Amino acid sequence: MLMRSEPFTEVNRLAQQLFGATAAGTWSRPTGMPVDAFRNGDEFVIAFDLPGVDADAIDIDVERNVLTVRAERRPIDLGEHAIAQLTERPLGVFSRQLFLGDALDTERIDAAYDNGVLVLRIPIAEKAKPRKINLAGRQHTDQKVITG
């Protein structure tokens, strides 16, 4: 259903955990975002962590079964007299690309954003759902056996 992409995303995430925060992501070099993906009955659910990101700063695209989510976390406006004492929250551009299989109906993606989590629900395509195949020539009538 889903093929992972961006082979260096996992390496970057591990490096960030080992060595601390990385530089802010830019549009040409975005930072990755954590994601979970689940199959839930007849839909595929993908959750992206985007805490502190305004809903207007999230962009979701699908092109040729490639799902791209981009978001930008901007600094809060404290005025010109604020002096940073501690800055650990990553800012900048975040992006994630996932390759969606043909079994998903990319025409009917539903997106919701609540409490810093973007949740995409993608239905399983009708052509990918299990279905019963009737055998041609088989009769489904009750036949009585006559014994003599």
Secondary structure, 3 states (H helix, E strand, C coil): CEECCCCCHHHHHHHHHHHCCCCCECCCCCECCCEEEEEECCEEEEEEECCCCCHHHEEEEEECCEEEEEEEECCCCCCCCCCCCCCCCCCEEEEEEEEECCCECHHHCEEEEECCEEEEEEEECHHHCCCCCCCCCCCCCCCCCCCC
